[in-house]
Structure formats: C-alpha cells, structure tokens
Amino acid sequence: QVQLVESGGGLVQTGGSLRLSCTASGSIFGLAVMAWYRQVPDKQREFVARITTSDSTTYSDSVKGRFTISRDNAKNTVFLQMNSLSPEDTAVYYCGLRYSAGESYPYWGQGTQVTVSS
C-alpha cells in the first residue's frame, strides 16, 4: 500500500523560505509522477507543482520563479523548495502520487501546514 508522509511545514515570515519533503513507501517511486497541491479552508485543492519521471517540471503561475520541485529517487522523496513566501502561500500542502496519465492522483499524504506571517 502506498503511503506518503509530508514534512517541513511551519511558520515563516514574509519573504522567508521553507523546504517541504514528501517520502513515499510501498510505491515504485521511480515510475511515479509526483505533485504538490495546497488547500485553504473552504476552497478547492490547488495545483502547485509537478515533476515527472523524466524530471520535467510544471508550476502554477502563482509560484513560478519562487518554488522549485525536485525529487530523489534513491530516497523515494520529492521536495518543494519555497522562496519569497507571502501570506497568500499560507495553506496545507499535500503531495500526490500517480502512475497514470492525467491529473488524477489516487494517493495523497496527510498534509503539512505552511503559515506565512505578514
């Protein structure tokens, strides 16, 4: 059974940085597309970034140039380096894993809270 565990969230001031990690178990990590999404109360989960098995990356417009997604297949871990954070980045961040094409992720972590103070 696939399990994803996020870590690295916390409280940071505007302009600060955080690095999120998501470690997968029970998966063939090297064959998986990994993504980060975020969610605030009463809103839908929002796409943040994605990295494919060939390390191709995609970002939402709101984080492009500030966030970087990367992966370490030897450690079954995907990272999200977040720089120049603003209060609008405050959310619960989730990592997702899929093997198939499309944007449906059947596997999710429990989420990690990121709070950016002004």
C-alpha positions in Angstrom: 0.0 0.0 0.0 1.3 3.4 -1.0 1.9 5.8 1.9 3.1 9.4 1.6 4.4 11.4 4.5 5.0 15.2 4.2 7.2 17.2 6.5 8.9 20.6 6.6 5.9 22.9 7.1 5.8 25.6 9.7 5.6 29.3 10.4 7.7 31.7 8.5 7.8 35.5 7.9 7.0 37.1 4.6 10.0 36.8 2.3 11.3 33.7 4.0 11.8 30.2 2.8 10.8 26.7 3.6 11.6 23.3 2.2 8.9 20.6 2.2 9.6 16.9 1.8 7.4 14.0 0.9 8.6 10.5 1.3 6.8 7.6 -0.3 6.7 4.0 0.8 5.0 1.0 -0.8 5.4 2.5 -4.3 7.6 2.2 -7.3 8.7 5.7 -6.8 10.9 6.0 -9.9 7.8 5.3 -12.1 5.6 7.8 -10.3 4.6 11.4 -11.2 4.8 13.5 -8.1 2.9 16.7 -7.4 2.3 19.3 -4.7 -1.1 20.8 -4.1 -2.3 23.2 -1.5 -5.6 24.0 0.1 -7.0 26.7 2.3 -10.3 26.3 4.2 -13.5 26.5 2.1 -11.5 26.3 -1.2 -10.7 23.6 -3.6 -7.2 22.0 -3.5 -5.0 24.0 -5.8 -2.2 22.7 -8.1 1.3 24.0 -7.1 3.9 21.9 -9.0 4.5 18.6 -10.7 7.6 16.6 -11.6 7.5 13.7 -14.0 9.6 10.5 -14.1 12.0 12.3 -16.5 12.3 15.3 -14.1 10.2 17.5 -16.3 8.6 20.2 -14.1 5.4 22.3 -14.2 4.4 25.1 -11.9 1.3 27.1 -11.3 1.6 30.8 -12.3 1.3 31.8 -8.7 4.5 30.1 -7.7 6.6 30.1 -10.8 10.0 31.6 -10.2 9.7 31.2 -6.4 9.1 27.5 -5.9 11.2 24.6 -7.1 10.1 20.9 -7.1 12.7 18.2 -7.2 13.0 14.5 -6.5 15.5 12.0 -5.1 14.5 8.6 -6.4 17.1 6.9 -4.2 15.3 8.3 -1.2 11.8 8.0 -2.5 11.4 11.6 -1.7 10.1 14.7 -3.5 10.9 18.2 -2.3 9.3 21.6 -2.7 11.7 24.5 -2.1 9.6 27.6 -1.4 11.3 31.0 -1.5 10.0 34.6 -1.3 7.0 33.4 0.6 4.0 35.6 1.1 0.8 35.3 3.2 -1.0 34.2 0.1 1.1 31.0 0.3 -0.5 30.1 3.6 -2.2 26.7 3.2 -2.0 23.0 3.9 0.4 21.5 1.4 -0.2 18.0 0.1 1.9 15.7 -2.0 0.3 13.4 -4.5 1.5 10.3 -6.5 0.2 8.8 -9.7 1.4 6.3 -12.2 -1.1 7.0 -15.0 -1.6 9.9 -17.3 -3.8 12.8 -16.4 -4.2 14.9 -13.3 -5.9 12.4 -11.0 -3.8 11.4 -8.0 -5.1 8.4 -6.2 -2.5 8.7 -3.4 -2.1 11.6 -1.1 -0.2 12.4 2.1 -1.8 13.8 5.2 -0.6 17.4 4.5 1.7 19.8 6.2 0.7 23.3 7.3 2.6 26.3 6.0 1.8 29.7 7.6 3.4 32.9 6.3 3.0 35.8 8.6 3.0 39.4 7.4 
